Amino acid sequence: MSIDLSQFKQTFIEESLEGLDVMESSLLNLGEGTANLEVINNIFRAAHSIKGGSGTFGFNDIAQFTHVLETLLDQMRSGERPVTQHAVELLLASVDCLRMMIDSIRDSTNYDTEHASNVKQQLESLLENRDQQQPAAPKSPVSTTVVQSPSGWLIKFSPHVHMLKTGNDPVLMFRELSNVAAVEIKADYSDLLDFSDLNPEDCYLRWEIRLTGEVEETAIKDVFAWVADECDLEIIPLQRNEPSSQIASDNADVQHKQAVTHPEPVAVQAEDKSHAAANENPVPLPANAPKITAPVAVANSAANKEAASIRVAIDKVDQLINMVGELVITQSMLSQLGDDFDMEKLEKLRNGLAQLERNTRELQENVMRIRMLPISYSFNRFPRLVHDISQKLGKKVELKLSGEGTELDKTVMEKIGDPLVHLVRNALDHGIESPEMRVKAGKNEVGLLQLNAYHKGGNIIIEIADDGAGINKSKVINKALQKGIINSATEVDEDKIHELIFRPGFSTADAVSDLSGRGVGMDVVKKNIKELGGSIVISSTEGKGSVFSIRLPLTLAILDGQLVRVGDEVYIIPLISVVESLQIKKSLVNQLAGKSELYRLRDEYIPVIRLYEIFNITPKTTEFEEGLLIVVESDGKKVGLFVDDLLGQQQVVIKGLETNYKRVEGFSGATILGDGTVALIMDISGVIAMSKSIKKHSQSENASGSKDAAA
Amino acid sequence: MAKILAVDDSASMRQMVAFTLKSAGHEVVEAINGQNALEAAKKQAFNLVVTDVNMPVMDGISLTKQLRALPNYKFVPILILTTESGTDRKQEGKTAGATGWLVKPFNPEQLLATIKRVLG
């Protein structure tokens, strides 16, 4: 039978990456000199698992790499080797290296073998330093096997009384021997006690086995390898032939045979325990010999980086099963009711339907929960990141994580990772000052960086807060003037400053570092967050620090929508972008040059978009008084959407348009309403872009002098 | 066909062992550590236990010792899956009462051959 090992690859990759995360966070906890055994054990166990798995599943380069790593960790574990800062840094580098190797398996790509062998060499040289002080590791036992092919063997097998207690059954061994060659077995029961003295759990028998045929001695020893310590064994060749130093190695059971390559024939001593040792131990890998082999080619298509599979807590699955059970009960109750229905049972039917609704809703909520993961998955990388960056920058930073248990959708989590990294880097690079500057400013020399997550309404809020220098407003303004983004007449308030920060190519960093300050980043951060249907807000106090708050929807699969009617069509506006809905007073609408209309909303002017115009449909009304204006916000800009009517608000399940049809401008997706009709979900920024291109000669960016009009 | 308890904290190894044994027609129950395995073993009878050594909560050596202390598991074969590294866990396993061992890395064929050895 052949079993395709590649089916376990995905699991191996997942658990290995998890193991590496454990190693990394444990290493970061492992301060210099503090040989916390439990922490080292955790690290060792993770490395050990990766080694076992990689060897089994054929990733030999990883197995060899982890072997060296494991040896080092084993020495640390047993206290032979002190935990030095150098060793910890090297171990961290090894974790990175392994991660690279495992990523390359997952993505079916090649990795930087040079880097890997470089790190491995560093590990090896660290090991060798130690080894010089240590006596050489015990070599394989001196007494080895006679390599011969006699015509047969006489085996004297005398189990110790307790041998049966390790679950070894002599009958099975004899059967195995009989598979190797023809056997003749004689039992010697002279040691058998009187029945009254007999302990049924003990073994009193001895055997003599005559084996005829050309059999290697190792094949015989293999059979008895497990009981070498629990029996007296003599293996005597029946007829000596010419000794041959070669041994057939194409046997599948190579594991147990590797030690047999020692050439010098030595007399066999049956009681010698080293028999077993010689047979069981595969030849130890010389510490410096193994070379990184070429990356393992992976045959089947790569499991892609994002979300090939998901781990779900068992309690979530149990809950689902429970709920499906309830659903089945409700269903059978309803169908029973339907069998002989009369109007008297109407109340029952109503109750049943209400129950069905409840069941369905709960089921839906819980299915959604399956995709939810605690944000710790994303937060976990930051201790390492902060450690590395603050070391590089010579800053002292304490990282505080809170709300790690807050759950959010796996897809959202994957997409928010990079923006979070950007923000954390920024906070370390631009926010938190050097220890000297902090002391000068009367602060603790250790800066504080906080990552916090919590649920609020249907959203998750992630805050990145530092107690650093805050945003230097005059610096931002100067830079903007210098770049010609604003002129000296422009009124610059708090919001404007924050808007400037998110502009592409805007950076106030005096020098471009390799961490941040290239001006790529903040605009990308904002774009990514926007793509997820979220928003980002800054609050900053000069000298005190900054807080970046990201608001994200909990899931991308469901959306709270406002249903609106235009003509015969029903559209859905994401509730998150709705600011308010109002009846229009015609006196507040200003016509501008061309067709543009502005509505005066308190002290702002907002452009009005007539949806029927851009969707090219016939509305019920074109008169402002007869319809409604829905004020929505996108990219920090408000616009008013003119619609016929407001319908209800409801949660809708998002169906992709691209997967089912094609991409349609102005819409982000579609959903199926309760009556079975399809409704399109508006993409507000897309709608704004459409209205712009329709009104080709719309007002110029600065004409109104207000950012709010710059739709 | 036998009923086998497969114990490993590594999901991929556990899956591989379980899949291999099931393919050979055995019934397999999986456990993620020694503690977990011991509980399973107390609830139902197994013809064979295959366990990893290095596991959190309870390792394979302690599991072997504790199983041997149960009347029902005095003679049930226990195979430990070891690697060639570090301290000699095989001897430790034998002393604890393990029937035999299988050295990692191994392939499904080796596993089945070894199993055959204790199940006949």
Interface residues (C-beta under 8 A of the other chain):
Chain A: M1 S2 I3 L5 Q7 F8 K9 T11 F12 E14 E15 F44 R45 H48 S49 K51 G52 G53 S54 G55 T56 F57 A63 H67 E70 T71 D74 S78 L164 K165 T166 G167 N168 D169 V171 L172 R175 E176 E201 A225 W226 D229 E230 A252 D253 Q255 H256 E280 N281 P282 P284
Chain B: D9 S10 A11 S12 M13 Q15 M16 F19 T20 S23 A24 D52 N54 M55 P56 R68 K74 F75 V76 P77 I78 L81 T83 E84 S85 G86 T87 K90 Q91 K94 G97 A98 T99 G100 W101 V103 K104 P105 F106 N107 P108 E109 Q110 L112 A113 R117 V118 L119 G120
